[in-house]
Amino acid sequence: MLATVMYGPGDVRFENVDDPMIIKPSDAIIKLSATCICGSDLWPYRGLQASRGPAHMGHEYCGVVVEVGSEVRTVRPGQFVVGSFCLSDNTCPHCAYGFHSSCVQREFMTGAQAPYARVPLADGTLVATAEVPGKDLIPHLLATSDVLGTGWYAADAAGVREGSTVVVVGDGAVGLMGVLSAKQMGAERIIAMSRHKDRQALAKDFGATDIIAERGAEGVARIKDLTRGVGADSVLECVGTQEAMSQAIDCCRPGGSIGYVGVPHGVTFDGYAMFSAQRRMLGGPAPVRRFLPDLMNRVLSGKIEPGKVFDLSLPIEKVAEGYKAMDERRAIKTLLTV
């Protein structure tokens, strides 16, 4: 089959690869209904993250099961499923504690920017719908696989609750999903930090009450002005740079919480400053599997439409253009039709 392979910075190809096959009895093969490009895929694309030769790309996925291994019990051929980018058994102590992304058997999904994909640990990773959904729901269900699940985790880790004041640092797809998540969790005030009009508009659509374009000390000052000098109860850091993390820490009130889900690149902390600041912090790879059933139900019941974050749709054979559009900030997130 044809699939997406990254050979190096700026070098993405759609080329012939071996068809996926059952390797372990806990595997499943799915036919993708749609896939997409993640913001984290841009780190190696931009040469900011080391890669070891050709890499089969794609970790956000939904589709129909076509084959299962002999040990798979919870999904069967013909079912529509969504899975997390973190593959987990859903039975180990860490999964039982809600941190599937630290599963003792954890693997990371690869090769999903393709017509077919192998999903290891299928029983613990895949969540099936009662029936195959209509095409109009596919983008929204696809979003639950990673980008919404990660935004939701950022809000959950930051302790967002009814009446909270929330700041979202980062106006990429995950940050926008963080806005949507905070709204769903009952936040009273959601302040999105964004400089881009199209992203500002989408943030407001998802529930942002305020938009701040300033950065650095000016951005923190604006947050303090809006919160009467207090700072935010909850801050979602959705970028992964030093600037974004510093912004998140400085916007948070003493006793407040920071949920950080941006993959860190060059981020460091001053131990004494953190000691004095008295902020809670929780983050890391999102345990999307914990949230998947709830998020999928919210989509299927029409409560949320996270697929609006896909502002560019391309046939999968034009995947290289999708990477380029996101790299050049001409697109927030690219949906790939299969």
MOFEN-V508177 format. One record per residue. N is the residue number from 1. RES is the residue in one small letter. SS is DSSP state (alpha for helix, beta for strand, coil for the rest). NEAR is the number of other C-alpha atoms within 8 Angstrom. D_FIRST is the distance of its C-alpha to the first C-alpha in whole Angstrom. Layout:
# MOFEN-V508177
n->N res->RES ss->SS near->NEAR d_first->D_FIRST
n->N res->RES ss->SS near->NEAR d_first->D_FIRST
This chain:
# MOFEN-V508177
n->1 res->m ss->coil near->8 d_first->0
n->2 res->l ss->beta near->9 d_first->4
n->3 res->a ss->beta near->14 d_first->6
n->4 res->t ss->beta near->15 d_first->10
n->5 res->v ss->beta near->12 d_first->12
n->6 res->m ss->beta near->14 d_first->16
n->7 res->y ss->beta near->10 d_first->18
n->8 res->g ss->beta near->12 d_first->21
n->9 res->p ss->coil near->9 d_first->23
n->10 res->g ss->coil near->8 d_first->22
n->11 res->d ss->beta near->9 d_first->19
n->12 res->v ss->beta near->12 d_first->16
n->13 res->r ss->beta near->11 d_first->13
n->14 res->f ss->beta near->12 d_first->10
n->15 res->e ss->beta near->9 d_first->8
n->16 res->n ss->beta near->7 d_first->5
n->17 res->v ss->coil near->7 d_first->6
n->18 res->d ss->coil near->5 d_first->6
n->19 res->d ss->coil near->6 d_first->6
n->20 res->p ss->coil near->8 d_first->9
n->21 res->m ss->coil near->6 d_first->12
n->22 res->i ss->coil near->12 d_first->16
n->23 res->i ss->coil near->5 d_first->18
n->24 res->k ss->coil near->7 d_first->21
n->25 res->p ss->coil near->10 d_first->23
n->26 res->s ss->coil near->13 d_first->23
n->27 res->d ss->coil near->15 d_first->19
n->28 res->a ss->beta near->16 d_first->17
n->29 res->i ss->beta near->15 d_first->14
n->30 res->i ss->beta near->13 d_first->14
n->31 res->k ss->beta near->11 d_first->12
n->32 res->l ss->beta near->15 d_first->13
n->33 res->s ss->beta near->12 d_first->15
n->34 res->a ss->beta near->14 d_first->16
n->35 res->t ss->beta near->17 d_first->16
n->36 res->c ss->beta near->12 d_first->18
n->37 res->i ss->coil near->14 d_first->19
n->38 res->c ss->coil near->11 d_first->22
n->39 res->g ss->coil near->10 d_first->25
n->40 res->s ss->coil near->6 d_first->25
n->41 res->d ss->alpha near->9 d_first->21
n->42 res->l ss->alpha near->11 d_first->24
n->43 res->w ss->alpha near->10 d_first->26
n->44 res->p ss->alpha near->12 d_first->24
n->45 res->y ss->alpha near->13 d_first->23
n->46 res->r ss->coil near->10 d_first->27
n->47 res->g ss->coil near->10 d_first->27
n->48 res->l ss->coil near->7 d_first->29
n->49 res->q ss->coil near->7 d_first->28
n->50 res->a ss->coil near->6 d_first->27
n->51 res->s ss->coil near->8 d_first->23
n->52 res->r ss->coil near->5 d_first->22
n->53 res->g ss->coil near->7 d_first->20
n->54 res->p ss->coil near->9 d_first->16
n->55 res->a ss->beta near->9 d_first->16
n->56 res->h ss->beta near->11 d_first->13
n->57 res->m ss->coil near->12 d_first->14
n->58 res->g ss->coil near->16 d_first->15
n->59 res->h ss->coil near->13 d_first->18
n->60 res->e ss->coil near->17 d_first->19
n->61 res->y ss->beta near->16 d_first->17
n->62 res->c ss->beta near->16 d_first->18
n->63 res->g ss->beta near->12 d_first->17
n->64 res->v ss->beta near->13 d_first->17
n->65 res->v ss->beta near->16 d_first->17
n->66 res->v ss->beta near->11 d_first->15
n->67 res->e ss->beta near->10 d_first->16
n->68 res->v ss->beta near->15 d_first->19
n->69 res->g ss->coil near->11 d_first->21
n->70 res->s ss->coil near->6 d_first->24
n->71 res->e ss->coil near->6 d_first->26
n->72 res->v ss->coil near->14 d_first->25
n->73 res->r ss->coil near->6 d_first->27
n->74 res->t ss->coil near->5 d_first->27
n->75 res->v ss->coil near->13 d_first->24
n->76 res->r ss->coil near->11 d_first->23
n->77 res->p ss->coil near->9 d_first->20
n->78 res->g ss->coil near->7 d_first->21
n->79 res->q ss->coil near->13 d_first->22
n->80 res->f ss->beta near->13 d_first->21
n->81 res->v ss->beta near->12 d_first->21
n->82 res->v ss->beta near->14 d_first->22
n->83 res->g ss->beta near->14 d_first->22
n->84 res->s ss->coil near->16 d_first->23
n->85 res->f ss->coil near->11 d_first->22
n->86 res->c ss->beta near->14 d_first->24
n->87 res->l ss->beta near->17 d_first->23
n->88 res->s ss->coil near->15 d_first->27
n->89 res->d ss->coil near->15 d_first->28
n->90 res->n ss->coil near->11 d_first->31
n->91 res->t ss->coil near->7 d_first->34
n->92 res->c ss->coil near->9 d_first->35
n->93 res->p ss->alpha near->7 d_first->38
n->94 res->h ss->alpha near->11 d_first->36
n->95 res->c ss->alpha near->15 d_first->34
n->96 res->a ss->alpha near->10 d_first->37
n->97 res->y ss->coil near->6 d_first->39
n->98 res->g ss->coil near->8 d_first->36
n->99 res->f ss->coil near->11 d_first->34
n->100 res->h ss->alpha near->18 d_first->31
n->101 res->s ss->alpha near->13 d_first->30
n->102 res->s ss->alpha near->9 d_first->32
n->103 res->c ss->coil near->14 d_first->31
n->104 res->v ss->coil near->7 d_first->32
n->105 res->q ss->coil near->6 d_first->28
n->106 res->r ss->coil near->12 d_first->27
n->107 res->e ss->beta near->7 d_first->23
n->108 res->f ss->beta near->8 d_first->22
n->109 res->m ss->coil near->13 d_first->18
n->110 res->t ss->coil near->8 d_first->15
n->111 res->g ss->coil near->13 d_first->12
n->112 res->a ss->coil near->15 d_first->12
n->113 res->q ss->coil near->15 d_first->12
n->114 res->a ss->beta near->14 d_first->8
n->115 res->p ss->coil near->12 d_first->8
n->116 res->y ss->beta near->11 d_first->8
n->117 res->a ss->beta near->12 d_first->11
n->118 res->r ss->beta near->12 d_first->13
n->119 res->v ss->beta near->11 d_first->17
n->120 res->p ss->coil near->10 d_first->19
n->121 res->l ss->coil near->12 d_first->23
n->122 res->a ss->alpha near->13 d_first->22
n->123 res->d ss->alpha near->12 d_first->25
n->124 res->g ss->alpha near->10 d_first->27
n->125 res->t ss->alpha near->15 d_first->24
n->126 res->l ss->beta near->11 d_first->23
n->127 res->v ss->beta near->10 d_first->25
n->128 res->a ss->beta near->9 d_first->25
n->129 res->t ss->coil near->9 d_first->27
n->130 res->a ss->coil near->5 d_first->29
n->131 res->e ss->coil near->6 d_first->27
n->132 res->v ss->coil near->7 d_first->24
n->133 res->p ss->coil near->8 d_first->25
n->134 res->g ss->coil near->6 d_first->25
n->135 res->k ss->alpha near->5 d_first->23
n->136 res->d ss->alpha near->5 d_first->26
n->137 res->l ss->alpha near->10 d_first->26
n->138 res->i ss->alpha near->12 d_first->22
n->139 res->p ss->alpha near->13 d_first->23
n->140 res->h ss->alpha near->12 d_first->26
n->141 res->l ss->alpha near->13 d_first->25
n->142 res->l ss->alpha near->15 d_first->22
n->143 res->a ss->alpha near->13 d_first->25
n->144 res->t ss->alpha near->14 d_first->26
n->145 res->s ss->coil near->17 d_first->23
n->146 res->d ss->coil near->12 d_first->25
n->147 res->v ss->alpha near->12 d_first->26
n->148 res->l ss->alpha near->14 d_first->29
n->149 res->g ss->alpha near->16 d_first->29
n->150 res->t ss->alpha near->16 d_first->30
n->151 res->g ss->alpha near->17 d_first->33
n->152 res->w ss->alpha near->12 d_first->34
n->153 res->y ss->alpha near->14 d_first->34
n->154 res->a ss->alpha near->17 d_first->36
n->155 res->a ss->alpha near->16 d_first->39
n->156 res->d ss->alpha near->9 d_first->39
n->157 res->a ss->alpha near->14 d_first->40
n->158 res->a ss->coil near->15 d_first->42
n->159 res->g ss->coil near->9 d_first->44
n->160 res->v ss->coil near->15 d_first->44
n->161 res->r ss->coil near->9 d_first->46
n->162 res->e ss->coil near->8 d_first->48
n->163 res->g ss->coil near->8 d_first->50
n->164 res->s ss->coil near->12 d_first->49
n->165 res->t ss->beta near->12 d_first->49
n->166 res->v ss->beta near->15 d_first->45
n->167 res->v ss->beta near->14 d_first->44
n->168 res->v ss->beta near->16 d_first->40
n->169 res->v ss->beta near->16 d_first->39
n->170 res->g ss->coil near->14 d_first->36
n->171 res->d ss->coil near->15 d_first->35
n->172 res->g ss->coil near->11 d_first->31
n->173 res->a ss->alpha near->11 d_first->29
n->174 res->v ss->alpha near->13 d_first->30
n->175 res->g ss->alpha near->16 d_first->34
n->176 res->l ss->alpha near->16 d_first->34
n->177 res->m ss->alpha near->16 d_first->32
n->178 res->g ss->alpha near->16 d_first->35
n->179 res->v ss->alpha near->16 d_first->38
n->180 res->l ss->alpha near->12 d_first->36
n->181 res->s ss->alpha near->12 d_first->37
n->182 res->a ss->alpha near->15 d_first->40
n->183 res->k ss->alpha near->13 d_first->41
n->184 res->q ss->alpha near->7 d_first->40
n->185 res->m ss->coil near->9 d_first->42
n->186 res->g ss->coil near->11 d_first->45
n->187 res->a ss->coil near->15 d_first->46
n->188 res->e ss->coil near->9 d_first->49
n->189 res->r ss->beta near->11 d_first->48
n->190 res->i ss->beta near->16 d_first->45
n->191 res->i ss->beta near->13 d_first->45
n->192 res->a ss->beta near->17 d_first->42
n->193 res->m ss->beta near->13 d_first->42
n->194 res->s ss->coil near->14 d_first->40
n->195 res->r ss->coil near->9 d_first->41
n->196 res->h ss->coil near->6 d_first->38
n->197 res->k ss->alpha near->7 d_first->39
n->198 res->d ss->alpha near->6 d_first->36
n->199 res->r ss->alpha near->13 d_first->36
n->200 res->q ss->alpha near->13 d_first->39
n->201 res->a ss->alpha near->8 d_first->39
n->202 res->l ss->alpha near->10 d_first->36
n->203 res->a ss->alpha near->14 d_first->38
n->204 res->k ss->alpha near->10 d_first->41
n->205 res->d ss->alpha near->7 d_first->39
n->206 res->f ss->alpha near->11 d_first->38
n->207 res->g ss->coil near->10 d_first->41
n->208 res->a ss->coil near->14 d_first->42
n->209 res->t ss->coil near->9 d_first->46
n->210 res->d ss->beta near->9 d_first->47
n->211 res->i ss->beta near->10 d_first->45
n->212 res->i ss->beta near->11 d_first->46
n->213 res->a ss->coil near->8 d_first->45
n->214 res->e ss->coil near->10 d_first->47
n->215 res->r ss->coil near->8 d_first->46
n->216 res->g ss->alpha near->8 d_first->47
n->217 res->a ss->alpha near->6 d_first->51
n->218 res->e ss->alpha near->8 d_first->51
n->219 res->g ss->alpha near->12 d_first->48
n->220 res->v ss->alpha near->12 d_first->50
n->221 res->a ss->alpha near->8 d_first->53
n->222 res->r ss->alpha near->10 d_first->52
n->223 res->i ss->alpha near->12 d_first->51
n->224 res->k ss->alpha near->12 d_first->54
n->225 res->d ss->alpha near->8 d_first->56
n->226 res->l ss->alpha near->7 d_first->54
n->227 res->t ss->coil near->9 d_first->54
n->228 res->r ss->coil near->7 d_first->58
n->229 res->g ss->coil near->8 d_first->58
n->230 res->v ss->coil near->7 d_first->56
n->231 res->g ss->coil near->11 d_first->52
n->232 res->a ss->beta near->14 d_first->49
n->233 res->d ss->beta near->13 d_first->49
n->234 res->s ss->beta near->17 d_first->45
n->235 res->v ss->beta near->18 d_first->43
n->236 res->l ss->beta near->18 d_first->39
n->237 res->e ss->beta near->18 d_first->38
n->238 res->c ss->coil near->17 d_first->34
n->239 res->v ss->coil near->14 d_first->34
n->240 res->g ss->coil near->14 d_first->35
n->241 res->t ss->coil near->11 d_first->37
n->242 res->q ss->alpha near->11 d_first->41
n->243 res->e ss->alpha near->7 d_first->42
n->244 res->a ss->alpha near->13 d_first->40
n->245 res->m ss->alpha near->12 d_first->41
n->246 res->s ss->alpha near->8 d_first->45
n->247 res->q ss->alpha near->13 d_first->45
n->248 res->a ss->alpha near->14 d_first->44
n->249 res->i ss->alpha near->10 d_first->46
n->250 res->d ss->alpha near->8 d_first->49
n->251 res->c ss->alpha near->13 d_first->48
n->252 res->c ss->beta near->15 d_first->49
n->253 res->r ss->beta near->11 d_first->52
n->254 res->p ss->beta near->7 d_first->54
n->255 res->g ss->beta near->8 d_first->53
n->256 res->g ss->beta near->13 d_first->50
n->257 res->s ss->beta near->15 d_first->46
n->258 res->i ss->beta near->17 d_first->43
n->259 res->g ss->beta near->18 d_first->39
n->260 res->y ss->beta near->14 d_first->37
n->261 res->v ss->coil near->17 d_first->33
n->262 res->g ss->coil near->10 d_first->33
n->263 res->v ss->coil near->8 d_first->31
n->264 res->p ss->coil near->9 d_first->34
n->265 res->h ss->coil near->7 d_first->34
n->266 res->g ss->coil near->6 d_first->38
n->267 res->v ss->coil near->9 d_first->39
n->268 res->t ss->coil near->5 d_first->43
n->269 res->f ss->coil near->6 d_first->46
n->270 res->d ss->coil near->6 d_first->49
n->271 res->g ss->alpha near->6 d_first->51
n->272 res->y ss->alpha near->6 d_first->54
n->273 res->a ss->alpha near->8 d_first->53
n->274 res->m ss->alpha near->10 d_first->51
n->275 res->f ss->alpha near->7 d_first->53
n->276 res->s ss->alpha near->6 d_first->56
n->277 res->a ss->alpha near->7 d_first->53
n->278 res->q ss->coil near->9 d_first->53
n->279 res->r ss->coil near->13 d_first->49
n->280 res->r ss->beta near->8 d_first->47
n->281 res->m ss->beta near->10 d_first->44
n->282 res->l ss->beta near->10 d_first->40
n->283 res->g ss->beta near->11 d_first->37
n->284 res->g ss->coil near->8 d_first->34
n->285 res->p ss->coil near->7 d_first->30
n->286 res->a ss->coil near->11 d_first->30
n->287 res->p ss->coil near->15 d_first->31
n->288 res->v ss->alpha near->16 d_first->29
n->289 res->r ss->alpha near->11 d_first->29
n->290 res->r ss->alpha near->9 d_first->32
n->291 res->f ss->alpha near->9 d_first->32
n->292 res->l ss->alpha near->14 d_first->29
n->293 res->p ss->alpha near->9 d_first->31
n->294 res->d ss->alpha near->7 d_first->34
n->295 res->l ss->alpha near->10 d_first->31
n->296 res->m ss->alpha near->10 d_first->29
n->297 res->n ss->alpha near->8 d_first->33
n->298 res->r ss->alpha near->10 d_first->34
n->299 res->v ss->alpha near->14 d_first->31
n->300 res->l ss->alpha near->8 d_first->31
n->301 res->s ss->coil near->6 d_first->35
n->302 res->g ss->coil near->7 d_first->35
n->303 res->k ss->coil near->7 d_first->37
n->304 res->i ss->coil near->6 d_first->34
n->305 res->e ss->coil near->8 d_first->32
n->306 res->p ss->alpha near->13 d_first->30
n->307 res->g ss->alpha near->10 d_first->27
n->308 res->k ss->alpha near->8 d_first->29
n->309 res->v ss->alpha near->11 d_first->28
n->310 res->f ss->coil near->11 d_first->25
n->311 res->d ss->coil near->10 d_first->27
n->312 res->l ss->beta near->10 d_first->24
n->313 res->s ss->beta near->9 d_first->21
n->314 res->l ss->beta near->11 d_first->18
n->315 res->p ss->beta near->9 d_first->15
n->316 res->i ss->alpha near->10 d_first->12
n->317 res->e ss->alpha near->6 d_first->12
n->318 res->k ss->alpha near->9 d_first->15
n->319 res->v ss->alpha near->14 d_first->15
n->320 res->a ss->alpha near->11 d_first->17
n->321 res->e ss->alpha near->7 d_first->20
n->322 res->g ss->alpha near->12 d_first->20
n->323 res->y ss->alpha near->13 d_first->20
n->324 res->k ss->alpha near->9 d_first->23
n->325 res->a ss->alpha near->10 d_first->25
n->326 res->m ss->alpha near->14 d_first->25
n->327 res->d ss->alpha near->9 d_first->26
n->328 res->e ss->coil near->7 d_first->29
n->329 res->r ss->coil near->7 d_first->30
n->330 res->r ss->coil near->7 d_first->29
n->331 res->a ss->coil near->10 d_first->27
n->332 res->i ss->coil near->13 d_first->28
n->333 res->k ss->coil near->14 d_first->25
n->334 res->t ss->beta near->15 d_first->21
n->335 res->l ss->beta near->14 d_first->20
n->336 res->l ss->beta near->14 d_first->16
n->337 res->t ss->beta near->10 d_first->15
n->338 res->v ss->coil near->10 d_first->12
